[in-house]
Amino acid sequence: MAVELGQPIATFQAQATGGLQIDLGALKGEQIVLYFYPKDNTPGCTTEGQDFRDRHDAFRAVNTQVFGVSRDSLKTHENFKNKQGFPFELISDQDEQLCQLFEVIKLKKLYGKEYLGIDRSTFLIDRNGVLRQQWRGVKVPGHAEAVLQAARTLHDA
């Protein structure tokens, strides 16, 4: 079953950098940002990660944890995280469990060839595990700031 605005997110567990097992149920009480991106170490994904990194303290100030999600391996994620100095964890979704839950796998085209890839998307989940906002088909410039503003508004509500 896919996610819907205003509805609780099904509890999930996922492997993340730092040897962590992320459990949505254990994160209740904090706001969560899940940003899905196509691939580690690519220009757009690097810029997006840096934008979230540069706002990390502001997200933490409003009790919000950020997680990046892609289908890359934990090893690739660790290298990407360390190279970019990301203060947040990256979730490896190689089995596409989260990608399917959030319906972010879309038919894409590159150099005339079609393939299934991650549609850059972000989801803001409230303290009770309810999906409060979503951004699909994200364009990187200004996006992390827009998510931060939404997290502030939700925190203050």
HELIX and SHEET records of a PDB file:
HELIX    1   1 THR A   17  GLY A   19  5                                   3    
HELIX    2   2 LEU A   24  LEU A   27  5                                   4    
HELIX    3   3 PRO A   43  ASP A   54  1                                  12    
HELIX    4   4 HIS A   56  ALA A   61  1                                   6    
HELIX    5   5 LEU A   74  GLN A   84  1                                  11    
HELIX    6   6 GLN A   97  LEU A  101  1                                   5    
HELIX    7   7 HIS A  143  ASP A  156  1                                  14    
SHEET    1   A 7 LEU A  20  ASP A  23  0                                        
SHEET    2   A 7 GLN A  13  ALA A  16 -1                                        
SHEET    3   A 7 GLU A  89  SER A  92 -1                                        
SHEET    4   A 7 THR A  64  SER A  70  1                                        
SHEET    5   A 7 GLN A  31  PHE A  36  1                                        
SHEET    6   A 7 SER A 121  ILE A 125 -1                                        
SHEET    7   A 7 LEU A 131  ARG A 136 -1                                        
SHEET    1   B 2 ILE A 105  LEU A 110  0                                        
SHEET    2   B 2 LYS A 113  ILE A 118 -1                                        
END                                                                             
